Amino acid sequence: MKKTCIVLLALLLLASMVAACGGGTADAEKELTMENVKIWYMHGGDPSDQGFVYRQYTGFEHTVDVLKLSDDQVQHAFHIRPGDDVDTSIQEAIEWGADIIIGGTIGHGPHMLEAAQANPDVVFLHATGNLALPSGLPNFHNFFGDMASARYLAGIAAGLKTETNVIGFVAAFLNSEVITGFTGFYQGAKSVNPDVTMLVGEIGSFNDPAKEEQIATSLANLGADVIGQHANSPTVQIAAQAAGVWGVGYNNDMIPFAPNATLVSPMFDWSVYFIHAIKTIVAGEDLEIDYYGTLKNGMVTLSDFNHALIAPGTTEAIGEARARFESGWRLFTGPLYAADGTQILADGEVFIEPQAAPSWNHIVQGITVVGS
């Protein structure tokens, strides 16, 4: 009798374990629909920056509206800095039952890669990174857009507006993403103004309003009368207005913040990717491991123009350049030379990015990096 009881207890324990495991398996194998998919979004900051995070957040909220997702299907996690914050947020997302985890900034990448290896049933989407393609993982994806081309268009507005033939650029870092962008900006300006040169000042941060103001003011004092930016806040544009010069924003329409300075702003429409990716995942179809948005599909674009400030002929020149891009013309087409005169690209030679994340890191002739 005692033996029988022990056997029955063992069977009951086994049954309870199977039931528990069965619940997890059913969860892992659930058929995704727009009514049950759960998405966790990690942001490096919060929407109050009125720039990068703001545009990602509002782009995702637009996606939620378009796909008719309910509030309980979406979670935003703000101020998730590279390091333990990312690991903790990913663990919370998995415990919550996330089917898709989105990382909004470059530093999230290594942590997402490790988590993707350990959680093959969760899809990881990482903005701006370059780890997905070499990883070979089917559930880890990178996405970005051809922002350099949008910056080229905005550079045309700067090149036509400058009176000193010196433009400035406030750069978060001197890394490939930022260098690619400000090279596009300068090349756009030079395409309509062969005499233009550009001064670049480095912040050392993506979001440091005090340093952004300091460098923008310094560039204006050095003679730059149109100042572009790769910085998250509108501070550069506000500083340009205070210095009595003009500016080109980034990430968000910055005309309302500096209506007497800002000409136009190159921006991402992140919803173009989010809608595409979520629809593809829910449909059970293969999603690009490395996604590159373009001017043509609308993932990179320009804000409205400040028609009270832009030079005559600006919209026409930008329209012609946009048409060239949409017909296949490439920004990095030779001849291109470095500051010391070394040739980077031969006449007619074209540099094509191997991945969505920019890798161009040459300072071209006509651009000078200055101290703050």
Secondary structure, DSSP 4 states (H G I P E B T S, - for coil): -HHHHHHHHHHHHHHHHHHHHHHHHHHHT----TTT--EEEE-SS-GGGSSHHHHHHHHHHHHHHHHT--GGGEEEE----TTHHHHHHHHHHHHHT-SEEEE-SGGGHHHHHHHHHH-TTSEEEEES---HHHHT-TTEEEEEE-HHHHHHHHHHHHHHH-SSSEEEEEES-SSHHHHHHHHHHHHHHHHH-TT-EEEEEE-SSS--HHHHHHHHHHHHHTT-SEEEEE-SSTHHHHHHHHTT-EE---SS--TTT-TTTB---EEE-THHHHHHHHHHHHTTPPPPSEEEE-TTTTSEEE----TTTSPTTHHHHHHHHHHHHHTT--SSBS-EEBTTS-EEE-TT-B---SSSS------BTTEEEE--
